[in-house]
């Protein structure tokens, strides 16, 4: 049974206000709640958030926590977001996302899976923003962002990953990642903290890749160690077949940390219109034992890793226009990205599957957006 989800009106009150008292016109919780409400209604930039605040009159502003009849203008929002501690904002909202996962638990026996991947804020990068690339951790199941690390470019992901791992609850969870993050140190860190990794292996780990490729090139010797699973999907004008074969044959022979299974995924994609056929083979490693993760479970983990693209990156770019945002000053790019992620979390936690449609619905019912934040209309 699910538990009540703590409303964001309580969460934002925990974010410290770094502004000096003198000249402070608007309470920080009210500013953050205004931002969430506007984003729930599909408003994207800090200028649009300011516009949203002007549209609905003093009663709504008062319910958000403002003490003045006039909402903050775009310049005021700019100054507030610029001065916020982005790490604190991200940590506070990441902790709330963990609460949501606990309130809406996975089916008994199913491990929580977290995808690790990076995203560049393209518009901000073009303007020279210092932290325009974000390395994120996203829940496979609910699409909640549990943490982010801002770095100058994608090249810094490997270093930032250890900082991100330090902030995450890992014990008992499965962490999925692409080949960029496949390393002995990452595998060892996850295993030592009681977690499980599912890693794709490519040319950045040449010896490991060669060992796995050799194993599957000569299967006759180790057939008894194999388990298999297959999926067939049709859509978007193509048919896609994935076949995963897992093996325990390298356990005790490979020095890869905590290794329990290696796997091969054979992917075949047929374009219906042209009949063109494309083949791909990738390899991977995991410290999940066979009783914990069958071949079918491993294939699901690998496929579901890309929810970070479909449930987060794509929606942020298409629905919230994130890539076109050119904010570049101070903490603004990361703060706005974190607020967008939390907005997606609110919507998904309350059952929304079509984010654009949900935003249109709340745009027509602004008081419903406030209710989603824990702000019922005043009697």
N, C-alpha and C positions, 0 to 999 in steps of 0.2 A: 504494500500500500504506500502511495506517495505521501510525503510530508509537506506541510505548507512551505512555500518558498519565501524567504525573507524579502520584503519589498525593497526596491532601490532607494526609496526615501530614507530608509534607515542606513543603507550602505554609504550613500554619499556624505552623510553626516560625519563619517569617520575620516574623510579626506581632509588633511590639515590645510588651512588657509595661510599661505605664506605672505600675504599682503600686509602692509602696515595698517593699523587701525585708522590713522588719519586719512581722510579722503575716500574711505571705503563706502561706496553707495549701495552695493547690492551684496546680500549674503551669498557665499560660495555654494552652499547646497542648492539654493534657488537657481543659480546660474547653471549648475550641472543638471538639475531636473528639467529646466527649460531646454537644455541641449538634447536630453534624451527624448522629451516629448516631441520636439521638432523633428528629430531623426525618425521617431516612430511614425511620423506623418509624411516622411519622405523628403524632408528638407536637408540639404547636404552640407553646405559650407557654414562658417560662422556668420557670414553676412545673411544667409538665408535663415539661420536660427534667430538672428535679431529681428528679421522681418516677421517670422512666425509669431514672436512675442508681441508684436504690435497689432496683430490681427484680431485678438479675441477679448480685449477689454480688461479692466482692472480686477474683475472677479476671478478670472482664471489666473492672473498674475499673483493675486493674493494667495490663492490656493497653492501655488508653486512655492510660496515663501517669500515673495518680494514685499518690501515694506514701502515702496514708492509706486505711484500710479503709472510711471513711465518705465518700460523695460530697458535693459542695457542695450546700447547701440552696438553696431559691428565693431567699432574701434575699442569699446570697453571689453567686449568678448575677446578681441585680439590680445589686449594687454593681460587679461586674466589667464587665458590659455598659455600665453607666452611664459608666464611666471610659475605656472604649476610645476610640481615635481612629477615628471612623467613616470618615473619608476614607482613612486608611491601610488599614483592613480592606477597604474597597471596592476600592481600587487594587490590593491584593495579590491578591484573588480575581478581579478583572477581568483582571489579567495572567495568572493561571492559565487563565481562560476563553480568552484569546488563544492560549495554548499548546495547549489542546484543539482549537481551530479548525485550528491548524497541524498537529496530529497526525492529524486526520481531514479531510484537504483536500477541497475541492469538486472535481467532475469537471473535467478539463483544459479550459480556455477559459471556464468559468463563473465570473463574478465573485462575490466574497463580498458579500452584501447585508446592510445593517444598518438596522433600524427604530428611529426616534427617537420617543418618546412619553412622556407623563406619567401618573402614577397617584397618587391621593390615598389615604393610609392613614386611612380614614374614622373608625375608632374612636379613633385617636390624635389626629386633628384635633379631634374633639369634646371631648377632654380638654385641648386647648390646647397640644399638642406643637409646638415651634417649627419643626421641619422635617418636617411631615406630608405633604408632596407630593414625590414622587420623579420626576425626569426620567431616563429610562433609555435605554440603547442595547442592542438585542437582535439577535442573529444570526437572520436569516430561516431559515437552513438547519437549525441545531441547537437554536435556542431558548435560546442561552446569553446571559446578561446580561454585557455587556462593560464596563459602567460605569453609575454613577448619581450624580445630584446632588440633594441635599436642599434644598428651598426651602419657605417658609412656605405659599404658595398657588400655584394654577395660574397666576396673573398673573405670577409670576416666571420662568416657563419660558423666555421669549425671552432674558432675560439669562443664565440658567443654561446655556442651550444652548451658548454660546461656551466656557464652562469645560469642559463635557462634551466638546465637539469637540477641545479642546486635549489631552484625555487619551486620545483614540482614535487608532488606526492608520487613516488615511483613504486613503492612496495606493492606487489600483487598485480601490477598493471603491465600491459603490453605496449611497448613504444615502437612505432613503425617509422621508417625513414628511408630516403633514397640513398644512392651510393655515395653522395657527397659526404654524408655523416657516418659512413661505415668505417670504423677504426677500432683497433684493439682497446684503446683507452675508453671510448664510449661504451663498448660492449662490457668492459670490466666494471666501469662505474655503475651501469644499470644493474648488472648481476649482483654486485656487492651491496646494492641498496634494496635487494629483494625483488627487483623487477625483471621483466622479460623483454628481449629485443627481437625484432624481425627486421633484418637488414638486407638490402639488395647489394650484390657484389659485382663490381665492374672493374675497369682497368686500374683504378687507384689502389686496388689490393691485388696485384698481379699473381702472387704466389697462391693466395687463397682461391682466386678465380681459376687458376690452372688446375689446382687440386680437385675442385668441384667438377670442372669440365671433363677432366680425365676420368673421374668416377662414373659420370653419366655416359661417357663415350665407350666404356667397356662394362656394360651392365650385367653381363652374364655371371661375373664372379660374385656379385652382391645383390642378386635379385631378391633374396630373402629379407633384405633390409629395406625394401621399397614399400611405400604406400602411395596411392594415387588418388587424385580428384580432378574433376573436369567441370567447366561451366560453358554454356552456350547462350549467347545473348544476341538479339536482333533488334536493331533500331537505328535511327538517324542514317538510313540508307546503307547499312552495312551489317554483316554477320560476323560475330567475334567469338572464337573458341579459345579458351584457355585450359591448358592441361598442366597440373602441378604434380611432380613426382618428388617425394621426400625420401631421404635415406639417413640412417644412423651409422653408416659405414665408416665415417671419418671420426667418430667419437673415440677418443683415446689415441688417435693417430695425428690429428691436427692440434696445434698449440693455440688455436683461436680461443679466447677466454670463454669458459663455461659452455662451450659448444655442445649441443644435443642433437641437432638435425641440420642437414644441408638440403637445399631443394633446387629444382630446375623448373622454370615456367616456360612452356612453349605456347606462343601466342600466334594465332592465325586469323587474319582479318580479310574478309572478302567484301569488296565494294559492289553492291547489287547492280548499280547502273552500268558499270563497265566490266564487271567480272574480274577486275584486278585483284590479285591475291598477294598479301604481304605476310611474311613470317618473321618472328622475333623470338629469341631465346635469351632469358636472363636467369641469373643464379642468385641464391640467397642463403643466409644462415640465421639460426635462431637458437636460443637456449631453452626453448620450450620442449619438454619431453613429449614423446609420442602420446602417452595417456592424457597429457594436458592439451595437446593441439594435434589433431589429425591433419592429414593432407588437406581435407576440405576446409578446416579452420585456418590453416596457414594461407590458403588461397584467398579466403575471405579477408584476412588481415591485410594482405597485399593489395587487394582490390579496394578495400575500404580506406586505405591510406589516402587515396586521392579525394576523399571527402573534404580535405583541407582546400582543395581547388574548387570543388563544386558547391560546398556549403559556406565557404568563407571568402576566398579570394575573388571568385567570379561574381558573387553577389555584391561584395563591396565595390567592385569596379562597375558593374552594370546598374545596380539599384542605387548605390550611394555615390557613384561617379568618382571613386577614390583616386583613380589614376590621373584624372584631369585636374585634381586639386593641386595648386601650385604654392601652397603655404610652405614657408621655409624657415621661419624664425623661431628660435628657442625651442620649446617643447611642443609647439603647436602641431607639427605633422604627427608625432607619436600620440599625443593626447587625443586628437580627433580620430585617429585610427583605433585607439583603445575604446573610445566612446561608441564608434560604429560597431566594433566587435561585441561590446556589451549590449547594444541595441539588438543586434542579431540574437544574442543569447536570451534576452527578454522574450522576443517573439517566438523563438524555438521552444523555450521552456513552457510557453503557453499554447503550444500545439500548432504554430504557424508553419506551413510547408512552402507556400508561395509567398515569399517575402514582399515582392512588389505589390501583390494584391492586398496583403495585410497593411502595408503602408497607405495604400489608397483608402482602405476602410477607416483607418484611424485619422486620416486627413479630413474625412467627412464627419468624424465624431471625436473631436479633440478631447472631450471629457473622458472618453473611453481610454484614450492614450494616458491620461493622468491616472485613471484607475489602475492601469497596468503597472504604474510606478508605485502604487500604494496610496494614492491621493484620491479619496472619494470626494464628491461634491459637498460643499458646506451646506448644512441644513438652514 
